[in-house]
Amino acid sequence: MSVITPELLVRFDVPGPRYTSYPTADRFVDAFGEADYIQALAHRQMGAVGKQPPLSLYLHIPFCESLCYYCACNKIITKHKEQAATYLHYLNKELALHTRHLGRGQAVSQLHLGGGTPTFLSDAQLHQLMAMLREHFAFVPGGEYSVEVDPRTVDESRLAVLAELGFNRLSLGVQDFDPDVQKAVHRIQPAEQVFQLVAAARRLGFESVNVDLIYGLPLQTPESFERTLAQVNQLRPDRIALYAYAHLPERFKPQRRIHAHELPSAAGKVAMLSRSLDALTDAGYVYIGMDHFALPEDSLSVAKRQGRLHRNFQGYSTQADCDLIALGVSSIGRVGATYSQNAKTMAEYAELLDQGRFPVVRGLSLTRDDLIRRSIIMALMCQGHLQYESINLAWLVDFKTVFDAELRQLEAMQSQGLVQLSDSGIQVTPMGWFFVRGVAMVFDRYVQKDRDHSCFSKII
């Protein structure tokens, strides 16, 4: 791999989108509301009867028993389990509204419970939740049904309950095994606890175990993170999600408890990323792109080899162009050429549902230009290359004419070794993967227009 120069670090030590969608969520507007969402559901139903592709479901469970200082998720910190019972009541109301517009028994091939901490729910509440979902939707055999797990909140018996309920994939929040780093971010969980849970998950027959890691946390160094990577390689999860910590204390109040002077430098973060790439690929993991690794036999690796990768609001996915129904506080969904987001507070969420209304409070209807640019950005983010002809044929445009200004910007990146331009397309180089968000930003009309990136995490 080419040397990453100080000049490149300076240039790309800037905020930029993660492109779990395009346009990004900061472009959603309050003018998009319930009527627009209902129209999007109706358009889905107007497709050929029985021909609609299976749905993906995302449920946001906002509750956590303790606060992790790095967290930027929408959450409610509480030890009062009875709040979950009220929440399930409102989730059922939201499910009933979807059934009214979509009909009962829509096929679902992907489910993800995120948070917060989904395992905040008791065993009985998890049974109740899955019974509610199955009353309204039909889960297809062989689908991907995953749940985020805080290792501090589960044991083997709880994992057995999740397996019994039909979950076949787990995502464990590890972040870092270093005790000093764990203390600095207020999330202490011994490595032995995680190793025991992964062993239990394998005994119980879970198809895939994902581990989340974060680099750029306080007190981390390239050397300390390398030790964590060595332990993760011993653990050998099926997937690894490796995220850069985004320090935005002005937006996320918990992060104000993190001491900025304890954060690693941009150069230190790049060293962590570089060592992570080397360590994980040397251990046999496939670098899916940007923040995901998977073992060669994992479905994510297979999808990459077959050109079927996609990105959605949870990151890389095997479910390309799948309508995503989002349920719960602050959840973001995609139906057709629209994005929608639910109310961010429990009070507003409950009030709208009590009125018999969808709790959608903002979103976006995509223009033709949005859709073209989304296809370009997703090709770069997921495949690392783009053929002009594919865009020309799909959208009846002349790529080189329409995106002449963007191609001129990429010429500078080519001179820096980040991309290769040819008469037929764009190829992201191995070094360019470090900065693939910056490459994608060239085609982001909104970012290019206003140049205000302050709401995003830094690329490095």
Secondary structure as GFF3:
##gff-version 3
##sequence-region A 1 460
A	DSSP	alpha_helix	6	12	.	.	.	ID=ss1
A	DSSP	three_ten_helix	25	27	.	.	.	ID=ss2
A	DSSP	alpha_helix	34	45	.	.	.	ID=ss3
A	DSSP	beta_strand	55	61	.	.	.	ID=ss4
A	DSSP	beta_strand	63	64	.	.	.	ID=ss5
A	DSSP	beta_strand	76	77	.	.	.	ID=ss6
A	DSSP	alpha_helix	82	102	.	.	.	ID=ss7
A	DSSP	beta_strand	106	115	.	.	.	ID=ss8
A	DSSP	three_ten_helix	118	120	.	.	.	ID=ss9
A	DSSP	alpha_helix	123	136	.	.	.	ID=ss10
A	DSSP	beta_strand	137	149	.	.	.	ID=ss11
A	DSSP	three_ten_helix	151	153	.	.	.	ID=ss12
A	DSSP	alpha_helix	156	164	.	.	.	ID=ss13
A	DSSP	beta_strand	169	175	.	.	.	ID=ss14
A	DSSP	alpha_helix	179	184	.	.	.	ID=ss15
A	DSSP	alpha_helix	191	203	.	.	.	ID=ss16
A	DSSP	beta_strand	208	215	.	.	.	ID=ss17
A	DSSP	alpha_helix	222	235	.	.	.	ID=ss18
A	DSSP	beta_strand	239	244	.	.	.	ID=ss19
A	DSSP	three_ten_helix	253	257	.	.	.	ID=ss20
A	DSSP	three_ten_helix	260	262	.	.	.	ID=ss21
A	DSSP	alpha_helix	266	282	.	.	.	ID=ss22
A	DSSP	beta_strand	286	289	.	.	.	ID=ss23
A	DSSP	beta_strand	292	294	.	.	.	ID=ss24
A	DSSP	alpha_helix	299	305	.	.	.	ID=ss25
A	DSSP	beta_strand	310	312	.	.	.	ID=ss26
A	DSSP	beta_strand	315	317	.	.	.	ID=ss27
A	DSSP	beta_strand	324	327	.	.	.	ID=ss28
A	DSSP	beta_strand	332	335	.	.	.	ID=ss29
A	DSSP	beta_strand	338	342	.	.	.	ID=ss30
A	DSSP	alpha_helix	346	354	.	.	.	ID=ss31
A	DSSP	beta_strand	360	365	.	.	.	ID=ss32
A	DSSP	alpha_helix	368	382	.	.	.	ID=ss33
A	DSSP	beta_strand	385	387	.	.	.	ID=ss34
A	DSSP	alpha_helix	388	395	.	.	.	ID=ss35
A	DSSP	alpha_helix	399	402	.	.	.	ID=ss36
A	DSSP	alpha_helix	404	415	.	.	.	ID=ss37
A	DSSP	beta_strand	419	421	.	.	.	ID=ss38
A	DSSP	beta_strand	425	428	.	.	.	ID=ss39
A	DSSP	three_ten_helix	431	435	.	.	.	ID=ss40
A	DSSP	alpha_helix	436	441	.	.	.	ID=ss41
A	DSSP	alpha_helix	445	450	.	.	.	ID=ss42
###
